[in-house]
Each structure stands twice: as structure tokens, then as C-alpha cells.
Amino acid sequence: MPALMDSRQPEEERLTIRRARPGDAAACGQICYQAFSAISGEHNFPCDLPSAEVAVGLLSALFSTAGFYAVVAEREGRIIGSNCLDERSAIRGIGPITIDPGAQNSGVGRKLMQAVIDRAAEADSTGVRLVQAAFHNRSLSLYTSLGFDVREPLSCMQGRTAIRSVPGCTVRPAMPVDLEPCNALSRRVHGFDRGVELAQAIDQRTARVVERTGLVTGYTTDLAFFGHSTAETNIDLQALIASAESFGGPGILVPSRNNELFRWCLANGLRVIQPMTLMTMGFYTEPAGAWLPSIFF
């Protein structure tokens, strides 16, 4: 993509947005950890990333994996931020976006966001989504001003359920033969499928399905921050959640308006780590089933 220049600043201070390269991951990972650590600490929440090394590893993967598009912001030749776009389905997912704490509140975030929004528009994607930290007022304001709508309050939850199984439900590892029924389920619930993500999760052996009366009634790519789940009913989703020994990363994202599921999680010992918000641009219909988004959407 062509570089974007910030003409409001002197020539030597102009901002350049360019496509990320694998070699940028070290600098961007450090910034990512510093930015998340700073804003989380300011609001007394735990950081989503436990260390700079984990952040570097995450961005290294996103910068070099097919299905992701990433950009970096440079000022005077120095990287000061990055953003990523998940392009694995008809709906694109944004994040993580991070800016060097010393360069924040100067328009960098808007430029990084506009770059990936433009990328999605060029590809004629159906819509774009993201998950925002609810305590971060500035990001909420930025995303709303760019055209995103608030759709769903989320509760990031962690722990291990007291109930380890749900009567009538069988949870097992997902197999390639499950792709078709799982994608059909996703289309019924959301209006589109996320088959590429599911296929990758099956290959990585993190995906699971739940069956009732011999039929697939729900699936998860992973019960983790970066995994999503879709099911016919709350019972199916409860069976998936109960099957996990632990949740990867900060936890799973439970739609807070799903009061039945939210109460069940609390009653079974899960605790809320932080509030988050699903925001969308473009295509969106109210899900016709039970679901958990990933941190992408």
C-alpha cells in the first residue's frame, strides 16, 4: 500500500504508515507490551500480555502468517506503533493496535486504524469488527468517530468451572469432517462462517465440538482469548466451557447480555477479569444462537 503522510507536521516529523515486515516484530512487540501495560495499569487491570517476549512472539506470528495484514507507523525513521487486520473471513477483525506511550494522542492511532479500514474496503469485505477494552475511553471515542457501532458488552472471564460436564452433551476434539456442519451452524447463527480459522484450529488440535443426539450443536476454535465459539443453545456452550481445564490467555469473552450464560459462569466459579466491548462496521445481525467472540471479533 502507498505510504500515508501526515501533512500537518513539519517535513522531518511526518508520519509514515507502511506494511509491516517480519523484522519489525521486535520493536513493535516492545511497544505493544508497554502500551497495554501502561493503559491497564492506569486503570488497575491486569495486562493482556504477561511480558514483552510474549508480545514480540504474538506480533511476529501476525506479521508473517497468511491471512493477516499488518501495518506500522514510523516517525523520523523510528517505529512508534502497529496495527493488524485478520483477513481470514468475509468479516475482518482489527487488532491489536498499539502506539508508543510517548507518541499517543497525536493522531497516530487514527492513521493506523484508517489504514486497515481502507484495506478492508479495497477487498470489498462485508464488514469490520474489533473488541475494545471498555475502560479505555480514548479508544472508544476514536473507534466511534471512525464509524464503528457498539454492539455487545463483553466480560473477559477466567477460571475453571465447578461443573465438568453437562448431561446429554458430548464434547470431543473437532475433526476435518466437522467443518461442514460447523460452518453451516455459524452461518445460521451469525450469517457467515469462519471456516479458515476453524480449519487452522483443527490442524492445531485446539478445536472442539459438542454433540447432542449425535448431531454437532456447537464448536470452539479454542477456549481462549484468541478463540471463538458458536453453538445452537446456551446448554451447548456450557458443555464446551465446562470441558476446558483452563482458558488460554486472559480468558474467554462472554457476552454480558446473555444473562443465563453469564450467571451460569459466575455460579460455576468463573470470575470477571475485565469488561470489554464488541464494535462493528458494516454487516451485522443479532446472533441467532449462543456464542463467544475472540479478541479479534
Buried (B, 14 or more C-beta within 10 A) or exposed (E): EEEBEBEEEEEEEBBBBBBBEEEBBBBBBBBBBBBBBBBBEEEEBBBBBEEBEBBBBBBBEBBBBEEBBBBBBBBEEEBBBBBBBBBBBBBBBBBBBBBBBEBBEBBBBBBBBBBBBEBBEEEEBBBBBBBBBBBBEEBBEBBEEBEBEBBBBBBBBBBBBEBEEBEEBBBEEBEEEBBEBBBEBBBBBBBBBBBBBBBBBBEEEBBBBBBBEEEBBBBBBBBBBBBBBBBBBBBBBBBBBBBBEEBBBBBBBBBBEBEEBBEBBBEBEBEBBBBBBBBBBBBBEEBEBBBBBBBBB
